[in-house]
Amino acid sequence: MRRATKDRLIAGVCGGLARQLGLPPLAVRLSAVLIASVAIPVYIVLWVLVPTTTEF
């Protein structure tokens, strides 16, 4: 995979991934936003709820 130089908004990662997968870049960008909008709140909730350990 390579980052896109023409079909890019920020760094060209989604554009390059879209080209590799044969998908429209907009679909890859929307998927990335959707995944991040779910993953970040879940991470924060787990950060608060999961107890820490001293074993590591």
C-alpha positions as CSV (number, residue, x, y, z in Angstrom):
1,M,0.0,0.0,0.0
2,R,1.1,3.5,-0.7
3,R,-0.3,6.9,0.4
4,A,-2.1,8.7,-2.3
5,T,-0.6,11.9,-3.7
6,K,-3.6,13.1,-5.7
7,D,-6.6,11.8,-3.8
8,R,-5.8,13.0,-0.3
9,L,-7.2,15.3,2.3
10,I,-4.6,15.2,5.0
11,A,-1.9,12.5,4.5
12,G,-3.3,10.3,1.8
13,V,-3.7,7.2,3.9
14,C,-7.4,6.7,3.2
15,G,-6.9,7.5,-0.5
16,G,-4.2,4.9,-0.7
17,L,-6.2,2.4,1.2
18,A,-9.2,3.0,-1.0
19,R,-7.1,2.5,-4.2
20,Q,-5.7,-0.7,-2.8
21,L,-9.1,-2.1,-1.9
22,G,-10.9,-0.8,-5.0
23,L,-13.3,1.3,-3.0
24,P,-14.3,4.9,-3.3
25,P,-12.2,7.1,-1.0
26,L,-15.2,8.7,0.6
27,A,-16.4,5.2,1.8
28,V,-13.0,4.6,3.4
29,R,-12.9,8.0,5.0
30,L,-16.4,7.6,6.4
31,S,-15.5,4.1,7.7
32,A,-12.4,5.5,9.4
33,V,-14.5,8.3,11.1
34,L,-17.1,5.7,12.2
35,I,-14.5,3.4,13.6
36,A,-12.8,6.2,15.5
37,S,-16.0,7.6,16.8
38,V,-16.8,4.2,18.4
39,A,-13.3,3.2,19.4
40,I,-12.3,6.3,21.2
41,P,-15.3,6.4,23.6
42,V,-15.0,2.7,24.3
43,Y,-11.3,3.2,25.1
44,I,-12.1,6.0,27.5
45,V,-14.8,4.0,29.3
46,L,-12.4,1.0,29.6
47,W,-9.7,3.4,30.9
48,V,-12.0,4.5,33.7
49,L,-13.6,1.1,34.5
50,V,-10.8,-1.4,34.2
51,P,-8.7,-1.6,37.4
52,T,-4.9,-1.3,37.2
53,T,-2.4,-4.0,38.2
54,T,1.1,-3.9,39.6
55,E,2.2,-7.2,37.9
56,F,3.5,-5.6,34.8
